[in-house]
Amino acid sequence: MMLYAIQKEIPFTMIKKWYLCLLVLFISSCQSDDDISPPIEDAMNGFWLSAEKGYIFEFTDGKDVFYNINAAGCSIRDDDFVPEDFFGLKLDLANKNELIASTDLSDSEVVFTRLLDQNPNCLPDQISATADPKVNFDHFWNIFNDYYAFFEARNIDWSQYESLRDQVTADNLYDIIEELAFLLEDGHVSIIDEENGVQIESGDPTLLERLNANLSGDLVITNFNDLFDLGNEKLITIVTDYLGGDFEIDEKENIIWGLINDDIGYINIITMEGYGTNFNDELPALNALLDRVMNDVSTSGISKLVLDMRFNDGGYDTAALNMVSRFMDQERMLYSKKARLGDSFTENKSFSVGPRGDFQFTGDIILLTSPFTISAAELFTLCMKDLSYVTIVGENTAGAFSTILTHVLPNGSEVGLSNEIYSDAQGEVFEIVGIGPENQENRVPFLSTLDFQEEKDSGIERALELLNN
């Protein structure tokens, strides 16, 4: 049975996007005919803008349209937009000029404001739908210029690259885009053109470099198939040598759990998504599984736990928060976030998490992290790191927290980028640097030649040293 499957983070399929569905409003039957409000569908007709996302929705009595806008122009994201089919997002008409977009899979709402007139960039004769490489470069550069949140933090002067437009041709468009993407070294930046087989992942070179830091010879990772193989081999070692072959794994192979000994348990959470059969039952399915896991932990009577997030490539924020709730002793304000908005940011919003379920484990916890721990898995780490009973062992996480903002280019390619800044309860930001152990002695590589030669896991070994002291 395959225990571990690498899911490369592709922005338009991952966790952390905005999804929409209609919320039906009911009108009281006691109103007079003159006072009856129009149906919600009619009241929503028109154009709605989210400035922080660069999204415009056009609702009509016919087909609805989803646009992306930037300073270079407008592209159609979906010309037959069906909100209720778009990853389970809800639309709530707060008043005639304000629309609230939300989803159970995100921790935040997005506010759309009504446009009195159609955005001039999105008039039918102004919409960019072309393979022209210079036009596509214009959109690419401006999407980042308008919405990317970390140029200053990454010490990048984006303006100097606008002039590359003059060099762009049909043959080198993606080569130039790739060079710019790799400058950002951001695990949440990507460019995907499925039709032409293009997949550019900005964070891949840095990730492979970090994962290879303690590997040599035939173990050096050159592609993600190599990482799949090493990850699977490492998991086999864990369940065989540390769990004694006696472990549980859910039917979708997302969580592995068992006992290291009579007093120490082990939980490996491999992903923050893919627990349900659809978007609507994702969280119910996850919480049913968490109930099962935590019931086993409670019944076992263990007082210490190794919680392994080293294999986790992210997913949905609310999945991460539901997991965090199973390890909370009380409700706490754990993090804040804000989004790029023009030359400034949206209001910084704080988030709290409290206990959930019949049982919460609040004994000694060793939290294992790695460079592969990214996105919603980093949010989990951010929420757990300051709990008095949690100690981090391993390596710093990837340093890519933001919800992925996705836009399309005029040629249909999809662009993902980071436009949100997450901070911990004290206001510290861990984008780029990631979260890792406070003490040097707890810094243990995720993958090392020595571990594979000796068929051991140094992260778990260090965890046991700390828990047994």
Rosetta blueprint (number, residue, H / E / L):
1 M L
2 M L
3 L L
4 Y L
5 A L
6 I L
7 Q L
8 K L
9 E L
10 I L
11 P L
12 F L
13 T L
14 M L
15 I L
16 K L
17 K L
18 W L
19 Y L
20 L E
21 C L
22 L E
23 L L
24 V L
25 L L
26 F L
27 I L
28 S L
29 S L
30 C L
31 Q L
32 S L
33 D H
34 D H
35 D H
36 I L
37 S L
38 P L
39 P L
40 I H
41 E H
42 D H
43 A H
44 M H
45 N L
46 G E
47 F E
48 W E
49 L E
50 S E
51 A L
52 E L
53 K L
54 G L
55 Y E
56 I E
57 F E
58 E E
59 F E
60 T L
61 D L
62 G L
63 K L
64 D L
65 V E
66 F E
67 Y E
68 N E
69 I E
70 N E
71 A L
72 A L
73 G E
74 C E
75 S E
76 I E
77 R E
78 D E
79 D L
80 D L
81 F L
82 V L
83 P H
84 E H
85 D H
86 F E
87 F L
88 G L
89 L L
90 K E
91 L E
92 D E
93 L E
94 A E
95 N E
96 K L
97 N L
98 E E
99 L E
100 I E
101 A E
102 S E
103 T L
104 D L
105 L L
106 S L
107 D L
108 S L
109 E L
110 V E
111 V E
112 F E
113 T E
114 R E
115 L E
116 L L
117 D L
118 Q L
119 N L
120 P H
121 N H
122 C H
123 L L
124 P L
125 D L
126 Q L
127 I L
128 S L
129 A L
130 T L
131 A L
132 D L
133 P H
134 K H
135 V H
136 N H
137 F H
138 D H
139 H H
140 F H
141 W H
142 N H
143 I H
144 F H
145 N H
146 D H
147 Y H
148 Y L
149 A L
150 F L
151 F L
152 E L
153 A L
154 R L
155 N L
156 I L
157 D L
158 W H
159 S H
160 Q H
161 Y H
162 E H
163 S H
164 L H
165 R H
166 D H
167 Q H
168 V L
169 T L
170 A L
171 D L
172 N L
173 L H
174 Y H
175 D H
176 I H
177 I H
178 E H
179 E H
180 L H
181 A H
182 F H
183 L H
184 L H
185 E L
186 D L
187 G L
188 H L
189 V L
190 S E
191 I E
192 I E
193 D E
194 E H
195 E H
196 N H
197 G L
198 V E
199 Q E
200 I E
201 E E
202 S L
203 G L
204 D H
205 P H
206 T H
207 L H
208 L H
209 E H
210 R H
211 L H
212 N H
213 A H
214 N H
215 L L
216 S L
217 G H
218 D H
219 L H
220 V L
221 I L
222 T L
223 N L
224 F H
225 N H
226 D H
227 L H
228 F H
229 D H
230 L H
231 G H
232 N H
233 E H
234 K H
235 L H
236 I H
237 T H
238 I H
239 V H
240 T H
241 D H
242 Y H
243 L L
244 G L
245 G L
246 D L
247 F E
248 E E
249 I E
250 D L
251 E L
252 K L
253 E L
254 N L
255 I E
256 I E
257 W E
258 G E
259 L E
260 I L
261 N L
262 D L
263 D L
264 I E
265 G E
266 Y E
267 I E
268 N E
269 I E
270 I L
271 T L
272 M E
273 E L
274 G L
275 Y L
276 G L
277 T L
278 N L
279 F L
280 N L
281 D L
282 E H
283 L H
284 P H
285 A H
286 L H
287 N H
288 A H
289 L H
290 L H
291 D H
292 R H
293 V H
294 M H
295 N H
296 D H
297 V H
298 S H
299 T H
300 S H
301 G L
302 I L
303 S L
304 K E
305 L E
306 V E
307 L E
308 D E
309 M L
310 R L
311 F L
312 N L
313 D L
314 G L
315 G E
316 Y L
317 D H
318 T H
319 A H
320 A H
321 L H
322 N H
323 M H
324 V H
325 S H
326 R H
327 F H
328 M L
329 D L
330 Q L
331 E L
332 R E
333 M E
334 L E
335 Y E
336 S E
337 K E
338 K E
339 A E
340 R E
341 L E
342 G L
343 D L
344 S E
345 F E
346 T L
347 E L
348 N L
349 K E
350 S E
351 F E
352 S E
353 V E
354 G L
355 P L
356 R L
357 G L
358 D L
359 F L
360 Q L
361 F L
362 T L
363 G L
364 D E
365 I E
366 I E
367 L E
368 L E
369 T E
370 S L
371 P L
372 F L
373 T L
374 I L
375 S L
376 A H
377 A H
378 E H
379 L H
380 F H
381 T H
382 L H
383 C H
384 M H
385 K L
386 D L
387 L L
388 S L
389 Y L
390 V E
391 T E
392 I E
393 V E
394 G E
395 E L
396 N L
397 T L
398 A L
399 G L
400 A L
401 F L
402 S L
403 T L
404 I E
405 L E
406 T E
407 H E
408 V E
409 L L
410 P L
411 N L
412 G L
413 S L
414 E E
415 V E
416 G E
417 L E
418 S E
419 N L
420 E E
421 I E
422 Y E
423 S E
424 D E
425 A L
426 Q L
427 G L
428 E L
429 V L
430 F L
431 E L
432 I L
433 V L
434 G L
435 I L
436 G L
437 P L
438 E L
439 N L
440 Q H
441 E H
442 N H
443 R E
444 V L
445 P L
446 F L
447 L L
448 S L
449 T H
450 L H
451 D H
452 F H
453 Q H
454 E H
455 E L
456 K L
457 D L
458 S H
459 G H
460 I H
461 E H
462 R H
463 A H
464 L H
465 E H
466 L H
467 L H
468 N H
469 N L
